[in-house]
Amino acid sequence: MKMVILTSAFPPEAEGAATHLPELAQSLQERGHRVQVVAVVNRQEIRDSYPFRVRRISRSQFPLVRDARILMHLIRAARKSQ
């Protein structure tokens, strides 16, 4: 199954959920699911080495632009799903 996790808490954020979401996504990936994370974060330029795709969207963008980018990523993911 293809899954998209939309979150506002993902490393390097220090929130509780941010520490658990990579583990959840990796666990789902190991069970045969194709996982993609769309994260609204403070810093966008981070390089990840996760076994799943991470799309970071800057929280500092104008809200309408930010929300449009989130929606665009979700629509793309939905089109690629079965």
C-alpha positions as CSV (number, residue, x, y, z in Angstrom):
1,M,0.0,0.0,0.0
2,K,1.2,3.5,-0.7
3,M,1.0,6.0,2.2
4,V,1.6,9.7,2.7
5,I,2.2,11.0,6.2
6,L,1.5,14.7,6.5
7,T,3.1,16.2,9.6
8,S,4.3,19.4,11.2
9,A,6.6,17.5,13.5
10,F,9.6,15.8,11.9
11,P,13.4,15.8,12.7
12,P,15.3,17.9,13.4
13,E,12.3,19.3,15.3
14,A,12.5,18.4,19.0
15,E,8.8,17.6,19.6
16,G,7.7,14.2,20.8
17,A,6.0,13.2,17.5
18,A,9.1,14.3,15.6
19,T,11.1,11.6,17.2
20,H,8.5,8.8,16.6
21,L,7.4,9.6,13.0
22,P,10.6,8.4,11.3
23,E,10.4,5.1,13.3
24,L,6.7,4.7,12.2
25,A,7.5,5.4,8.6
26,Q,10.4,3.1,8.6
27,S,8.4,0.3,10.2
28,L,5.7,0.7,7.6
29,Q,8.3,0.6,4.9
30,E,9.8,-2.6,6.3
31,R,6.4,-4.2,6.2
32,G,6.2,-3.6,2.4
33,H,4.4,-0.3,2.2
34,R,5.7,2.6,0.1
35,V,5.9,5.6,2.4
36,Q,6.3,9.3,1.7
37,V,6.5,12.0,4.3
38,V,5.4,15.6,3.7
39,A,6.7,17.7,6.5
40,V,6.1,21.3,7.3
41,V,9.2,22.4,9.1
42,N,11.3,25.4,10.1
43,R,14.4,24.3,8.1
44,Q,14.0,23.0,4.6
45,E,17.6,22.4,3.5
46,I,18.3,19.2,5.5
47,R,19.7,16.1,3.8
48,D,18.1,12.9,5.0
49,S,19.2,9.3,4.7
50,Y,15.8,7.7,5.4
51,P,14.7,4.7,3.3
52,F,11.5,6.6,2.4
53,R,11.0,10.0,0.6
54,V,10.8,13.1,2.7
55,R,9.4,16.3,1.2
56,R,10.0,19.4,3.4
57,I,7.9,22.5,3.1
58,S,9.1,25.6,4.9
59,R,6.8,26.8,7.6
60,S,8.0,30.4,7.0
61,Q,6.4,30.7,3.6
62,F,3.3,32.8,3.1
63,P,0.4,30.6,4.4
64,L,-1.5,30.5,1.1
65,V,1.7,29.5,-0.8
66,R,2.6,26.9,1.9
67,D,-0.8,25.4,1.8
68,A,-0.9,25.2,-2.0
69,R,2.5,23.4,-1.9
70,I,1.2,20.9,0.6
71,L,-1.9,20.3,-1.5
72,M,0.2,19.9,-4.6
73,H,2.3,17.2,-3.0
74,L,-0.8,15.4,-1.7
75,I,-2.4,15.4,-5.1
76,R,0.7,14.1,-6.7
77,A,1.0,11.3,-4.2
78,A,-2.7,10.4,-4.7
79,R,-2.3,10.2,-8.4
80,K,0.6,7.8,-8.1
81,S,-1.3,5.6,-5.7
82,Q,-3.3,2.6,-6.8
